[in-house]
Amino acid sequence: MSATSTPWALRGEVLRWGGDPFHTPPEQAIRFETDGAVVIQDGVIQAVGPAETTLAAYPGVPVTRCGDKLILPGFVDCHTHYPQTEIIASYGAQLLDWLNTYTFPEELRFADPAHAHRIAGRFLDTLARHGTTSASVYCTVHPESVEALFEAAAARNLRLAAGKMMMDRHAPEGLTDTPQTGYEHSKALLERWHGQNRLAYAISPRFAPTSTQDQLEAAGALWAEHPGALMQTHISENHKEIAWVADLFPEARDYLDVYQRAGLTGPGANFGHAIHLSDRECAALRETGAGVSHCPTSNLFIGSGLCDVHGLRAEGIPVGLATDVGGGSSFSMLTTMKAAYEIAQLRGVSLHPAQAYHLATQGSAQVMRMADKIGDLAPGLEADITILDPDATPILAARTRRADSISDLLFALMILGDDRAVWRTYSGGALIHDRDKADTLRATQLEEHRSSS
């Protein structure tokens, strides 16, 4: 899986960022080459631009030709739950019922290291198949769940953030820790894994209702001791949740203030959902530099509400895109972009395709404080790359052949595309998914199964 130590190149249609499409005209934020090249060495992008001039600077470099496929930054999923992989698409519950009915019983299984390793591998392979090269991931309260995910991510050369869930109340026996053990276990995992390979630790109190003030303060103290780490939690996803927080923390001005009082805001703080924020909370997010993970398929599936992404970005708040599996109904960032577009439509605004792809790449990288490493195709950034196939399905091919601009092509891919549209996925310059080989393997396995039946 290690990247080659000699230069090599991808050649095809190349998309990269030339600005922020929420603050500049979206068409001007896209830098697009119909015949472009990306030169890679030791897992890092060395050069990117028009193929003729870029490759001329590297005579004899081996070139992987991608034809009319689209080479773009790898997708970055900034909020997801790997322990919920096998409960995706579970029926009929809103947030608090979802936790009690599906999530907590499933997370109890992750006390078993063998189970954690099995699901971690399946989860990461599924991300790769969907073109996702980086993610910020919640594990369970069990340290074994974190070890399993980080070991699997290191083996796949992934740029990944993750952390042990911290919960010391309002959860079943077997899923709770204490302020002290939550701190100690999180600290041990952080010191073992943060900065190893391409891994980062995210201090992870689940959300305010499942942590006492003492535990939230312990999480804040740990972050103060290790400010290079990340912090992830949930906020303002559901009206009943918000009312519960107000009852549990009557001294707090609002939901965000619960976290502020514990030292859990600032750059690198990643707040999932953030649907029902007050003006004060929006101002505080902006002032502290905290970011938001927009989880559109989850917000629709669990019936939580419609996040005001344009309003948050207008306030200067970093926003990334996230699947929130398994409350989210798909691992695909293309499908997630489609849901984000539909939510914006319901709010009376249009999410331009450049804005959607930016949320799914550089936007998420900014929320995770990794935009100096991933989220774009530029010299010095890590070679995390997704290649999309506009001809992946008959209807997609028919639609994309009518595309009259790069924005129209991107829009068709995000509305009609899924994992079949992901041709190849590279992480740190290493190929971690090849659709054509995977399809051949699946066909062979199916034929062998039929022959033995």
MOBEL-V845980 format. One record per helix or strand of 2 or more residues. SS is the DSSP state (@ for helix, = for strand). FROM is the first residue (numbers start at 1). TO is the last residue. If there is no record, write none. Layout:
# MOBEL-V845980
ss=<SS	SS>
from=<FROM	FROM>
to=<TO	TO>
This chain:
# MOBEL-V845980
ss=<=	@	=	=	@	=	=	@	@	@	=	@	=	=	@	=	@	@	=	@	@	=	@	=	@	@	=	@	@	=	@	@	@	=	=	@>
from=<8	26	30	44	51	62	75	82	95	113	132	143	159	165	179	199	208	213	230	239	255	269	279	291	296	309	318	333	353	385	394	406	419	422	430	435>
to=<17	29	41	50	56	73	81	87	111	129	138	155	163	166	193	205	210	225	235	248	261	273	288	294	301	314	321	346	367	388	400	416	421	427	434	452>
